[in-house]
Amino acid sequence: MRRAALVVWLTSIVSWSAAVVLGAYAPLAGANPVLEAVELFAFVILGTFGYLIVRRQPTNAVAWLAIIPGLVFPLEAMLSDVAHFALTSWGPDHWVTAVAGWCALWVWIPGPYSIPFLLALYPDGQPASPRWRPLLWLLWTLVALSFFISAFAPGPVDEVLLPGLNNPLGIAAFIPVAEALAPIVFNAIPIVSLIGVISLVFRFRSAGAVQRQQIKWLAWVGVVAVIFFAVTIPGDVPPLLSSFINIGFVILVGSTLFVAVTRLGLYEIDRLISRTLAYAIVAVVIAAAYLGGIAALGAIVGRDNPLAVAGATLAAAALFSPVRRRVQAWVDRRFDRARYDSEQVVAGFSARLRDQVELDGLTADLEGVVNRTLRPTITGVWLASTRGDA
């Protein structure tokens, strides 16, 4: 499995490199070679994280669900560029044009389906229980139908990017079937993804401590994704900046899968969730205070007066630290209770330490703090001798 993963990973790198070269040499109509290279590189990074997971857990299917998107999207871009180059150089009837164009029609299909597969198999590569196996059968059926619809439906390969190139294996008799199935099949991904989320919830309810932490990592990425798209989609983000933001998000997803599946730093998720929730709430509160300050001061000094903006900005800046402390304490009490209780115990011990002068009392207090925060099976205190030689 490790060798197969290495071959797939190297193929994704080669495909991305070829797509970059061909895109720069003979760019597709309306395409931006720089943006295409940047966006495709995000999938190469995702595949790299998948390959690193395979090196540690070769039989875990979750790793392949990260590797496959890292292969198919750069491969699709390379095939489209090859088809475009062959079309402009040798015409639509050349075999290179036909093969590259036909493969570009269907090679992308495993990429979108990796999301519901991930939700159904995360984190150990197995369904939550035997009763969830029909979800996997449904997903494989949808993948097969998507392939046949894309590969054998007649018509143009891409009217915009590859004008004049039709599907060389299109079957005219397949048109009614494709027209009936295509709307169902290609709109089913959100539905099966939602079913995958439900299976993940059931898995969490019956999971042990380790799997619960792993699922929390994926849930945290989901929360970040909602916040990310809620902020960026309505805004007017430049295309290049949007591409780099997408790379950052894909890196976040890949690194999260790597941490969760390989269990490196697994138990930091509770602190991460509490910090994410705290800063999200603080951002909303500060934004509301800023907008409210502008409205209030604008009513007094005038909306166009720069003093309204300056006063609202100063008020928001002054509110940040106290609001953050109060919100963080509230979030920790509810979402990171174990760490919060430990910090309170340590803070209480530090306060008592200033007044404690008896060694036996100090030792007993120290052992109590360690037992309540770390819960070891055995505790002991070693004291170095301070007596000098007679």
C-alpha positions, -999 to 999 in steps of 0.1 A, spaced: 0 0 0 28 24 8 43 18 -27 9 24 -44 4 56 -24 39 68 -34 31 61 -71 -2 80 -69 14 109 -50 42 112 -75 17 110 -104 -2 139 -88 30 160 -87 39 151 -123 3 159 -134 4 193 -117 38 201 -132 26 192 -167 -6 212 -162 14 242 -152 38 240 -182 10 233 -207 -12 260 -192 16 286 -196 26 274 -231 -9 271 -245 -34 285 -221 -71 276 -224 -95 302 -235 -105 325 -206 -82 306 -182 -56 322 -159 -25 300 -157 -13 315 -124 -46 310 -107 -50 274 -121 -15 265 -109 -21 279 -74 -55 262 -70 -43 229 -82 -13 230 -59 -38 229 -29 -49 195 -40 -13 183 -43 -7 194 -7 -39 175 4 -25 144 -14 8 149 4 -9 147 38 -28 116 26 5 100 16 20 108 51 -10 91 67 -5 60 45 31 58 57 18 54 93 -14 36 87 -13 18 53 -47 1 56 -67 31 66 -90 41 38 -92 77 52 -57 83 39 -67 74 3 -97 98 6 -71 125 9 -48 112 -18 -74 107 -45 -85 143 -47 -48 152 -48 -45 131 -80 -77 134 -99 -80 172 -101 -44 179 -113 -48 149 -137 -80 164 -151 -63 197 -156 -34 181 -173 -57 161 -196 -77 192 -205 -45 210 -214 -32 181 -234 -66 179 -253 -65 216 -259 -29 215 -272 -37 185 -295 -69 201 -307 -52 233 -318 -21 215 -332 -36 184 -349 -73 188 -349 -103 171 -333 -98 138 -351 -63 130 -338 -61 101 -314 -43 122 -287 -71 148 -288 -98 120 -285 -81 101 -257 -72 131 -236 -106 147 -241 -125 115 -232 -105 109 -201 -110 145 -189 -147 138 -190 -147 114 -162 -114 114 -143 -126 140 -119 -155 119 -105 -138 104 -75 -128 138 -62 -163 151 -51 -173 117 -38 -144 116 -15 -163 139 9 -193 116 17 -169 86 17 -148 104 43 -178 111 65 -189 75 62 -155 59 70 -138 84 93 -116 79 114 -107 42 111 -117 34 75 -147 14 85 -184 23 86 -199 32 120 -217 -1 122 -229 -29 98 -262 -11 93 -243 18 76 -229 -4 49 -258 4 25 -245 40 25 -212 27 10 -231 6 -16 -252 37 -25 -220 58 -29 -204 32 -51 -235 31 -72 -235 68 -76 -199 68 -86 -206 41 -113 -236 60 -127 -216 92 -127 -189 75 -147 -213 61 -173 -231 93 -177 -199 114 -181 -180 89 -203 -207 78 -227 -232 106 -230 -228 121 -265 -221 158 -270 -193 183 -267 -165 177 -242 -163 213 -233 -179 240 -255 -159 268 -239 -125 253 -233 -125 227 -261 -147 240 -289 -154 215 -317 -144 184 -297 -172 159 -291 -172 128 -269 -155 101 -291 -174 73 -273 -207 90 -270 -237 67 -276 -268 83 -291 -291 57 -276 -278 66 -241 -292 102 -243 -327 95 -227 -311 76 -199 -284 102 -193 -310 130 -193 -331 112 -167 -303 101 -144 -279 131 -146 -300 156 -124 -305 129 -98 -269 116 -97 -251 149 -98 -273 165 -72 -271 135 -48 -237 145 -33 -251 170 -7 -277 145 3 -253 115 8 -229 139 26 -256 148 50 -263 111 56 -225 107 62 -227 135 89 -256 116 106 -236 84 106 -207 104 122 -230 116 149 -241 80 157 -204 69 156 -196 97 181 -223 86 205 -210 50 207 -173 58 203 -145 55 229 -124 84 241 -98 83 213 -124 82 185 -144 110 201 -113 132 200 -107 123 164 -143 132 154 -140 165 173 -111 174 150 -133 169 119 -162 187 135 -138 216 143 -129 218 106 -166 219 97 -172 248 121 -142 267 106 -155 259 71 -189 275 79 -172 306 94 -148 308 65 -174 306 38 -198 329 57 -171 356 57 -155 352 23 -184 343 0 -204 376 4 -172 397 1 -155 409 -30 -122 389 -27 -96 392 -55 -92 360 -75 -55 355 -66 -61 361 -29 -91 338 -30 -69 311 -45 -43 315 -17 -71 314 9 -83 282 -6 -48 267 -3 -47 277 34 -81 260 39 -70 228 21 -38 228 42 -60 231 73 -81 201 62 -51 180 53 -32 187 85 -63 181 106 -68 147 90 -31 139 96 -32 150 133 -65 132 140 -58 99 122 -22 95 133 -31 108 168 -2 134 170 -14 161 193 -49 145 194 -59 158 228 -53 195 220 -87 196 202 -107 207 233 -85 238 237 -86 245 200 -124 243 199 -127 266 229 -104 291 214 -122 290 180 -156 295 196 -143 323 219 -127 343 191 -157 339 169 -180 352 196 -156 380 204 -155 390 167 -193 392 166 -195 412 198 -167 437 188 -182 441 153 -216 448 169 -201 473 193 -182 490 165 -213 493 143 -234 504 172 -208 530 182 -207 544 147 -245 547 147 -247 563 182 -219 588 176 -231 595 141 -264 605 155 -246 630 178 -218 645 156 -231 635 122 -227 603 101 -201 618 78 -179 631 107 -146 612 110 -149 615 148 -177 589 147 -155 563 131 -125 572 153 -146 570 185 -162 537 175 -127 523 167 -112 533 200 -142 519 219 -140 486 200 -103 484 208 -108 491 244 -135 464 247 -114 437 230 -94 425 260 -121 425 287 -146 409 263 -121 382 253 -113 373 289 -149 370 299 -159 351 268 -129 328 270 -137 320 307 -174 313 298 -164 290 268 -139 271 289 -164 264 316 -187 248 291 -166 233 263 -132 227 279 -142 220 315 -114 196 324 -87 221 315 -107 249 332 -110 230 364 -73 221 363 -63 257 358 -85 267 387 -69 241 410 -34 252 400 -43 289 405 -57 280 440 -25 261 448 -4 290 437 -23 314 460 -19 290 490 18 285 482 25 321 493 13 314 528 23 278 532 55 274 553 51 239 567 68 212 546 44 184 553 14 205 545 30 218 513 38 182 502 2 170 509 -12 200 491 11 194 461 1 157 459 -36 167 460 -32 191 431 -14 166 410 -40 139 417 -69 162 408 -53 176 376 -33 147 362 -49 117 379 -18 95 380 -19 60 395 9 66 419 23 99 433 54 107 452 75 137 462 112 136 461 131 161 482 167 169 477 188 170 509 199 205 520 222 194 549 258 201 545 287 178 555 296 179 592 
